[in-house]
């Protein structure tokens, strides 16, 4: 039984060395930006840019435009 556990532990250690956790590259790390209206954070990829501002959704972008038009 102990031999089996020792062999299993050795195999696990070897696999960890060769196939261990890989560090994420900068391309895989997503940047978060804050919505200028509701201050929710979304990924830069999901964000909506309008009028030099950043929004989390079409709803926030529309509300901000409507607020600006009312002034």
Secondary structure, DSSP 4 states (H G I P E B T S, - for coil): -HHHHHHHHHHHHHHHHHH-PPPPPTTTSPPEEE-TTT--EEETTT-EEETTEEESSHHHHHHHHHHHHH-
